[in-house]
Amino acid sequence: MSVRLDLTAHGHARVLSIDALRAVERRHAREPLMERAGNAAADIAAAMLAPKPGRVVVLAGPGNNGGDGFVCARRLRERGFDVDVVTAGDPSRLPADASAAWMALQPVGARLLTAPPPDAPALIVDALFGV
């Protein structure tokens, strides 16, 4: 099952309906929570980029929300997207799950940055802080 986002006339993604969000969740129900969150974010990001692919910048915070961003970045790279990951945190201080996501991100070739790049990306993924 694939999830397709409808875009408004201005190219902005609409908020997912409950049914569409649950479809994304069902697709990843057997995976650990961080993998599910990162995969779901990657699905949505890829759908948003479908009409006009480009570079993605993932802003990853110092906690588990940042770990979700690392998973999202890894999954986007595995799909062939150009991805920059911006994190100013110390990887050695990440919580265990986020640290595992950080380590899994290393081999896929995402660019790891400590500050946002100067040029505008096609999409920014906010994984800085959770609720």
MARLUM-379824 format. One record per residue (C-alpha): residue in three letters; residue number from 1; x, y, z. Coordinates in nm, 3 decimals, padded with zeros to 5 digits. Last residue first. Layout:
% residues N
ALA | NUM | X | Y | Z;
...
***
This chain:
% residues 131
VAL | 131 | 00.582 | 01.733 | 02.196;
GLY | 130 | 00.905 | 01.626 | 02.035;
PHE | 129 | 01.208 | 01.837 | 01.953;
LEU | 128 | 01.434 | 01.883 | 01.652;
ALA | 127 | 01.300 | 01.641 | 01.395;
ASP | 126 | 01.182 | 01.907 | 01.150;
VAL | 125 | 01.213 | 01.775 | 00.794;
ILE | 124 | 01.299 | 02.048 | 00.543;
LEU | 123 | 01.208 | 02.001 | 00.177;
ALA | 122 | 01.330 | 02.117 | -00.166;
PRO | 121 | 01.639 | 02.266 | -00.005;
ALA | 120 | 01.731 | 02.635 | 00.001;
ASP | 119 | 02.101 | 02.720 | -00.021;
PRO | 118 | 02.310 | 02.822 | 00.281;
PRO | 117 | 02.342 | 02.474 | 00.432;
PRO | 116 | 02.207 | 02.438 | 00.786;
ALA | 115 | 02.474 | 02.406 | 01.056;
THR | 114 | 02.653 | 02.110 | 01.216;
LEU | 113 | 02.638 | 01.896 | 00.902;
LEU | 112 | 02.625 | 01.526 | 00.821;
ARG | 111 | 02.586 | 01.449 | 00.450;
ALA | 110 | 02.385 | 01.132 | 00.404;
GLY | 109 | 02.595 | 00.848 | 00.265;
VAL | 108 | 02.416 | 00.534 | 00.378;
PRO | 107 | 02.688 | 00.399 | 00.611;
GLN | 106 | 02.643 | 00.651 | 00.897;
LEU | 105 | 02.263 | 00.638 | 00.935;
ALA | 104 | 02.261 | 00.307 | 01.125;
MET | 103 | 02.493 | 00.460 | 01.387;
TRP | 102 | 02.263 | 00.759 | 01.436;
ALA | 101 | 01.957 | 00.531 | 01.464;
ALA | 100 | 02.139 | 00.327 | 01.731;
SER | 99 | 02.228 | 00.649 | 01.914;
ALA | 98 | 01.864 | 00.763 | 01.894;
ASP | 97 | 01.754 | 00.436 | 02.055;
ALA | 96 | 02.018 | 00.459 | 02.331;
PRO | 95 | 01.969 | 00.828 | 02.418;
LEU | 94 | 02.224 | 01.056 | 02.247;
ARG | 93 | 02.525 | 01.183 | 02.444;
SER | 92 | 02.795 | 01.025 | 02.225;
PRO | 91 | 02.634 | 01.184 | 01.917;
ASP | 90 | 02.707 | 01.533 | 02.057;
GLY | 89 | 02.434 | 01.765 | 01.936;
ALA | 88 | 02.461 | 02.021 | 01.658;
THR | 87 | 02.260 | 01.816 | 01.414;
VAL | 86 | 02.193 | 01.891 | 01.049;
VAL | 85 | 02.134 | 01.592 | 00.825;
ASP | 84 | 02.169 | 01.657 | 00.451;
VAL | 83 | 01.989 | 01.422 | 00.213;
ASP | 82 | 01.991 | 01.366 | -00.167;
PHE | 81 | 01.718 | 01.107 | -00.223;
GLY | 80 | 01.797 | 00.761 | -00.359;
ARG | 79 | 01.538 | 00.552 | -00.175;
GLU | 78 | 01.804 | 00.432 | 00.072;
ARG | 77 | 01.889 | 00.798 | 00.128;
LEU | 76 | 01.524 | 00.867 | 00.221;
ARG | 75 | 01.523 | 00.571 | 00.462;
ARG | 74 | 01.842 | 00.690 | 00.629;
ALA | 73 | 01.713 | 01.048 | 00.662;
CYS | 72 | 01.386 | 00.928 | 00.817;
VAL | 71 | 01.576 | 00.704 | 01.059;
PHE | 70 | 01.801 | 00.995 | 01.159;
GLY | 69 | 01.494 | 01.216 | 01.200;
ASP | 68 | 01.330 | 00.966 | 01.434;
GLY | 67 | 01.656 | 00.970 | 01.631;
GLY | 66 | 01.630 | 01.350 | 01.650;
ASN | 65 | 01.289 | 01.299 | 01.810;
ASN | 64 | 01.468 | 01.062 | 02.046;
GLY | 63 | 01.694 | 01.333 | 02.179;
PRO | 62 | 01.956 | 01.587 | 02.068;
GLY | 61 | 01.760 | 01.735 | 01.778;
ALA | 60 | 01.773 | 01.649 | 01.409;
LEU | 59 | 01.707 | 01.902 | 01.131;
VAL | 58 | 01.667 | 01.690 | 00.818;
VAL | 57 | 01.749 | 01.875 | 00.496;
VAL | 56 | 01.614 | 01.719 | 00.178;
ARG | 55 | 01.756 | 01.785 | -00.170;
GLY | 54 | 01.523 | 01.771 | -00.465;
PRO | 53 | 01.236 | 01.584 | -00.621;
LYS | 52 | 00.949 | 01.783 | -00.778;
PRO | 51 | 00.614 | 01.601 | -00.808;
ALA | 50 | 00.725 | 01.317 | -00.580;
LEU | 49 | 00.883 | 01.538 | -00.311;
MET | 48 | 00.575 | 01.548 | -00.089;
ALA | 47 | 00.527 | 01.174 | -00.132;
ALA | 46 | 00.891 | 01.112 | -00.041;
ALA | 45 | 00.854 | 01.329 | 00.270;
ILE | 44 | 00.537 | 01.143 | 00.375;
ASP | 43 | 00.698 | 00.802 | 00.334;
ALA | 42 | 01.017 | 00.923 | 00.507;
ALA | 41 | 00.811 | 01.050 | 00.803;
ALA | 40 | 00.635 | 00.712 | 00.826;
ASN | 39 | 00.971 | 00.534 | 00.814;
GLY | 38 | 01.113 | 00.757 | 01.086;
ALA | 37 | 00.812 | 00.708 | 01.314;
ARG | 36 | 00.799 | 00.333 | 01.257;
GLU | 35 | 01.175 | 00.293 | 01.306;
MET | 34 | 01.152 | 00.493 | 01.630;
LEU | 33 | 00.857 | 00.284 | 01.752;
PRO | 32 | 01.006 | -00.059 | 01.681;
GLU | 31 | 00.878 | -00.226 | 01.361;
ARG | 30 | 00.581 | -00.459 | 01.325;
ALA | 29 | 00.325 | -00.178 | 01.276;
HIS | 28 | 00.506 | -00.015 | 00.982;
ARG | 27 | 00.245 | -00.035 | 00.708;
ARG | 26 | -00.030 | -00.013 | 00.965;
GLU | 25 | 00.098 | 00.330 | 01.076;
VAL | 24 | 00.102 | 00.463 | 00.719;
ALA | 23 | -00.253 | 00.337 | 00.664;
ARG | 22 | -00.354 | 00.491 | 00.999;
LEU | 21 | -00.232 | 00.830 | 00.875;
ALA | 20 | -00.429 | 00.794 | 00.552;
ASP | 19 | -00.747 | 00.696 | 00.740;
ILE | 18 | -00.708 | 00.980 | 00.989;
SER | 17 | -00.672 | 01.226 | 00.704;
LEU | 16 | -00.327 | 01.363 | 00.637;
VAL | 15 | -00.284 | 01.740 | 00.656;
ARG | 14 | -00.257 | 01.888 | 00.309;
ALA | 13 | 00.077 | 01.924 | 00.142;
HIS | 12 | 00.163 | 02.262 | -00.003;
GLY | 11 | 00.201 | 02.294 | -00.381;
HIS | 10 | 00.003 | 02.618 | -00.415;
ALA | 9 | -00.292 | 02.447 | -00.587;
THR | 8 | -00.312 | 02.218 | -00.286;
LEU | 7 | -00.127 | 01.889 | -00.282;
ASP | 6 | -00.283 | 01.552 | -00.220;
LEU | 5 | -00.049 | 01.315 | -00.046;
ARG | 4 | -00.018 | 00.961 | -00.169;
VAL | 3 | 00.035 | 00.671 | 00.066;
SER | 2 | 00.137 | 00.341 | -00.082;
MET | 1 | 00.000 | 00.000 | 00.000;
***
